[in-house]
Amino acid sequence: MATPPHRRRAARHHHPLPTDAVPSRRGSSTARQAPITVEAIVDSALGIVEREGYEALTMRRVAGALETGPASLYAHIVNKEDLDDLLIGRLCSQIQLPDPDSQTWRDQIIDVCTQLRDQYLRYPGISRAALATAPTNLDTLRVSEGMLGIALAGGIDPQSAAWAVDALILYVNAFCLETALRNRVSDHSGWGVSREQLLNRFAALPDAFPATKRHAAELTSGTAHDRFDFTLTLIVDGLCGRK
């Protein structure tokens, strides 16, 4: 009989229930094998994503990296979505949250978003996991809780603060996913487009696109991080009218 999901989650959160067994890696019966743990599963999964991107991540790949079978993983995690939740939780656990300050709340919330961006960019495409799953991991919820506290300290009304946190996290996720997809296309197919190429394409547009032709320099200016900072500032500044 398969282990019920609640027992797997209990083991994942270090609250083993009676009769639960701890699977080990495959190998010789005479060899001393280290047990499979949640930490080892997450470490292996992140290693795969860092080297090959999120699209390469499967339960079978993780099991292979741990020299075991996929069935061994399910004693600790429910499914791939549960693994995704753990991965995002691990990255969120690295975010340093400040004590909310009414004077510096704008800089604080932008800094948290920037930290989150940098974590996601280390693991190409992993923000897709954040977009696809509802946050249940306490480490993930800790970040949104911290951001909400910062916004409230800035005097933002609760409803606006709640929706702003959602919008900021969504933008960070989307920015990181777009970056990963763009880099993947550029690396694997050679279809990356330079700024000079864009300028040439815009200059060659018909007269039905006067604004694009006239402001091609502005449309193609700045680095990805420049645009990231601009968008965060735009969102946060818009909150100032919600006090």
N, C-alpha and C positions, 0 to 999 in steps of 0.2 A: 504494500500500500504506500502510495506517495506521501511524503511528509507534507502536512497542511501548511499553507503560506504563513500562518501566524507563528508556527514553530520556527520557520526559517527566519522570519523577522526577529523573533526572540533571540535566536542565535546570533544574528547580525548585530544586535544591540547589546551583546554580551550578557544576556540573561537566559542561559541554557535551561531548557525544561527537561524533566526526567526522561531517561531512555534515549536522549539524543546522542548520536555518535558523531565523532569528529573525523571526517574522511582524511586520508593521507594521499600523498602523491603516489602514482603508480611506480613500481620498481620491484627489485628483488625483495623477496620476503625476508632475506637476511640483512638487507640494508636498512639503516635507520632513516626513515623518511620524515621530513618536517611536515606538520599538519597544514592543510589548506586553511587559510584564515581570510577574513574580509579584507584586512590590510594588504595581504599578498595579492588577492584578486584585483583590488583597486590599483596597486602598484603596477601589476602586469598590464592591466587595461590602459593605464595612462602611458606606459612605455610604448605600447603599440600605436596609440594615437599620436604621440610625440614624433615617432619615427615615420609613420605612414599615413596619418590623418584619420579622422573619425570614421570615414567610410570603410576603413579596413577592420574596424572593431566588430568582432563577433564573439559569441560565447565559446565557439570552438577554438578560435584563435587564442583566447585567454587561457582556456584549458590546456592547449598545446604548450603555451609558454610556461605553464606550471607543471608540465609533464603529468597531466592527469586527464580524465575524461570529463566531458561537459556535465555529466550527472553529478560529479563531485561538487561542482559550483552551486548546484541548486539546493544543497544542504545549508547554504549561507545566504543566497539571494533568490528572490522569487522568479525573476525573468530579466530580460535585457533592459526593460524600463527601470527596474529596480537598480540595476548596475549603473544606468545613466544617472539616477538620483544620487547614488553614492559618489560617482565621479564629480558631479557638480558640487556636492557637499564637501568633498575633499578640497577642491579649489577655493570654495568660499571660506573654508576654515583658515585659509592663509591671509584673508583680508583683515587688516587692522582697522578697527572701528574706534573713532575718537569719542570722548565725552561730548555730547551735544552742546554747542555754544551758540548763544543768540547773536553774537557779534560776527562769528566766522562761519556760520552755518553754510553759506554758499560755497566757500572754498572746501569745507569738509565734505559735502555731498558730492562735489565734483571729484575730489580725491578718492573717495570710495569707488566711484564709477571707473576712474582711471585704473585703480588697482585691479578691479574685476576684469577690465579690458585686457590688461597685461597678463593676467592669469590665463584667460581664454586664448590669447594669441600664441601662447606657448604650445598649445595643443590644437593644431589646425582642425577646424570644423566642430570642435566640441560644444560650441554654443548651440549647435543644433539639438543637442541633448537637453539643454536648458529650455529651449523653445518648445520641445515636444512633451515635456513632463510637467505636471503640477508639483510645485515644491512641497515636499513632506520632510526632507532631511532637516534636522535641527540646525546644522551649520549653514544651510542655505537660507533658512528662515531667519537666522541671526543677522544676516546681511540686510535683508529687507526691513527687519525690526530696527536695526541701527539707522538705516536711511530714513525711516519714518520718524524716529525720534529726533533726528537732526532737523528735518523739515518742520516738525512741530515746535522745536526750540526756536526756529526762526520766525515763529508767529503765524505760520501758514495754517489755514483752517483745515480740520481733519480730513474732509472729503477731498479737497484739492491736494493735500499732502499724500493721501493714499493713492490717488490716480497718478500723481507726478512720479512717485516711486515706481509704479508699474510701467509708466512711459519711459523712464530713465533706464530701467533694467532691460526693457524690450529693445531700446535703441542700442544699448551695449551689446546685447546678444546679436542683433541684426548686423551691426557694424563688424563684429568679429566673424560672423558667418560669411558676409560679403567678402571680407578680406581673404578668408581661407579659399573661397570659391574662385576669386579672381587670381590668386596665386597659383591655384591648382591648374586653371586653364592656361595660364601663362607658362607654367613649367612643363606641362605635358603636351600641349598642342602648339605652342609658339604663337598663340593668338593674342598675346598681350599687346596693348596699344600704348605708345608713348604719348606724352603731351604734345610733342611736335606733330605727330601723326593726327591727333585730334584737332589741332589747330588747322592743319591742312584740310581735313575733312569738313570742318565747319566753314572754312573760307570758300569751299567749293559748293556749298549749299545754294539752292535757288533763292531768289529774292523773297519767296514766301516765308523765309525764316530771318527777318531783318534783325530781331533782337539777339538771336543766337550768333549771327555773323558779327554784329557790332560788339558784342561783349564776350567773344570767344576767350579772350585772355582771362577775364574774371571767372568764367565757367570752368576753366581748366587750371586755375591757380591753386597753390597750396598743397601741402602733403595730406595724406590720409589722417594723420594725427591733428593737423591744423583744423581740418573739417570736423573731426571728432570733438575737439575743444570748443569750436564755434557752436556746434549743435547743443552740447551740454549747457553752455552758457546761455544760449537762447531759451532753453527749457527752464533753467533755474531762474533767469531774470523774469520770465513770464510769471513765475510764482509770486513775485514781489507784490503784484497787484491783488493777490488772494488773501492778504492779511486782514 
